[in-house]
C-alpha cells in the first residue's frame, strides 16, 4: 500500500480535517512544544488531524488484531505506583524515559500522573469515530482527578473554555521524549499524552 502525502488544503473545513486528514494536513498546525501553558486559539488542535492509513501502516489496525499482540509492558512510575501498562513497542522506550523523569519529581507534582486512566484501547475518538491514538497503543491518560476534557466540561458546546490542572513539569517531561499533550488543544484533553515524534 502506497501512502499519499497530499497537499494541505487551506479551504478544507475543520470537521473534514478531523475526519479525513491527509498526511500533509497532519503538519498544518505546528505543535508548540515548550510554550507556556495558556489557552489555545479557536480550533488550534495540533496533532488532532490524523491520517488513519499512516498510523495503520506504522502500528497496525487494532480491529484486525494487529496491535494488541505486539504491545509490551511498561512499568509506569516504578517508585510511586509501579503498575504495568500496555504500550506500542515503537513508543515504549520513550514512555519509560518519561516515567523515570516524573518519578523523580516532588510527590505533590507526580501525583497527577497516577493512577493512569488507560493506555491501549481499540476505540475511536469520542467526537469523531476516527481511531484514537489509544487504538495504536501510543497514548496514555493520566490521573482522572487532574483531568479537564472539553466534551465533559461543555457537554459538546461549540466554544469550550480551556481549563488545566496538569503540572508544567509533567508536560515538559512528555514533550522532551516525543509526546504531545492534549492540553495544547482548543478542544482540550489535559490528561492525554500521545507519542507523536513526527510533530516534534
N, C-alpha and C positions, 0 to 999 in steps of 0.2 A: 504494500500500500504506500503510495506516494503522498506526502503531506504537502498541501498548498499553503504558502505563506499568506497570500492575499494582502492587498494594499489597504491600509486603514481608510475608511470612507468617512470623511468629516460630517456627512449628512445622515449617517446611519443613526436611527433613534436609539436612545439609551436602552430600552427594553430589548431591542434587536441585538445590541451589543452583549447583553447578559445572556440571551438565549442562543445566539448563533455567532459567536465571535470567531474571526479568523485569527491565525497566529499573529498577523500584523496588528490586529485590534488589541491583543494582549499587552502590547507595548505602547499604546496610545497615551496612557497616563503614567508619568514617571513616579515610581514609589519613593516617598520622601524619607528614606532610612536616616535615623539620627536627628530628624527635625523635632522641634518642640511638640509636646502632646497637646494639640489645640484642635478645636472643631474644624473639620474639613469643609471645603466649599460644597455647594449643591452638586450632587451626583459625582463627586470626586471619590471614586471607588477603585483605586489602582490595585489590580490583582483579581478583581471580581469578573473581569472579562476573560473567560477561559475557553480554549478551543478543545473540545472533547477528544477529537482524533489525536491531537498532540499528546494529551495525558494518557489516553488509552494505549498509545504506542509506547510511552515511557514506562507506565506501571502495569498495564493490562486493564481489562474490563471486568469489574467485580461481578457483574451479572452473569458472566460466563465462567466464574470461579477462578479467574486468572490472577487475582490479587491476594486473597486470603492465604493461599497455600505458600506464598513466598514471604509473608510477613515474619519479622524477627522480634524477639522480646528485648525491650529496653527497660532497665530498672530506672524508674523516674524518682529522682531525689533520694538516693540510697541512704543518706544520713537523716533526712527529715521524714520521708514517707515510705520509701522502699518497696513500692509495688511495681510489677512488670506491666508495661503497656505494649500493644502490638503496633509495629511501625514498618513502613516500607524499607527494605534493605538499603536503597539508594539514599535515604534520609536519616537512617538510624545513627550513624556516627555524629552527624550534626546535632541530633536530639540529645545524644549522650554528652556532647560538649556543652550544650545549653544547660542540661541538668546539673553538671558539675559547677557551672558558674552560679546558678541560682542556689544550689545547696550551700554555697559559701557566703551567701548574703545574710544580713541580720534576720532573726526569726520573724520579726514583725513584717518584713518585706516578703520573705519567701512563703509566708502563709497564704498568699494569694495564688500560689502555684499548685496547691494540693488541698484536698484530693482532686484528681482530674475529673472532668465531666465527659471524657471519652477521647478515643483516637480513631481506630478503624471502625467504619460503619458503612455498609453498602447502601447508600441512600443519596437522594438528590438534595439540592439546596431548598430550604423551606419555601421561598417565594418564587422559585424558578422551575424546579423539577430537573434541572441540569445536574450532572454528578457533582457532589461536593468533593473537596479535596480529602475529606474523610473517607470517601469511597475508594481512594487510592492508597490509603494508609499513610498519607503525608500531611496530616493535620492533627493538632491536639487542642482540646478545650481545657482550660484550667479551672480553678475553683469557682463553682457556680455562685457562691456568695459574693464574689467580687465582679460579677459579670453584669454588663449592661448590653442589651440587644435591642436594636431598633424595632423589630416586629413585636417584641414583648412590651416595650415601653410605649409604643404608639398604637398598638393593635392594627398595624398596617396603614396608618395615616400617611399621607403623601410627603409630609415635611417633618422628619424626625429632628429632635433636639438632642444633640450629642451629649452623652454622659460617659464618664470614665472613673473607675476605681482601681485600675491595674497600675501598679507602681512602674515608674520610668525604668528602674534598674532591670526589671524583668523584660520589658520591651527591648531594651538595649541588648540584653544577652541573646535574645532570639535573633534580632536583626544582625548581630555580629556573625551569626552562623547560618545565614541564608534563608531565614524565615521572614515572612511578612506578618503584620499584625492587623487583625480586623478592626481595631480601634482607630486606624487611619482612614477608614471609610466613612463617607457620609451616611451610608446605611450600615452603621457600626455594629460590631460584634466583638466586644472587648476581651472576652475570654479565649478568642480564637486566634491560633497561630498556624500558618501553613508553610511548608517548605517550598520556596519559590526562588531558588538561586538565580534563575534566568532573569528575574526582575531586579536583582541587586548587582 
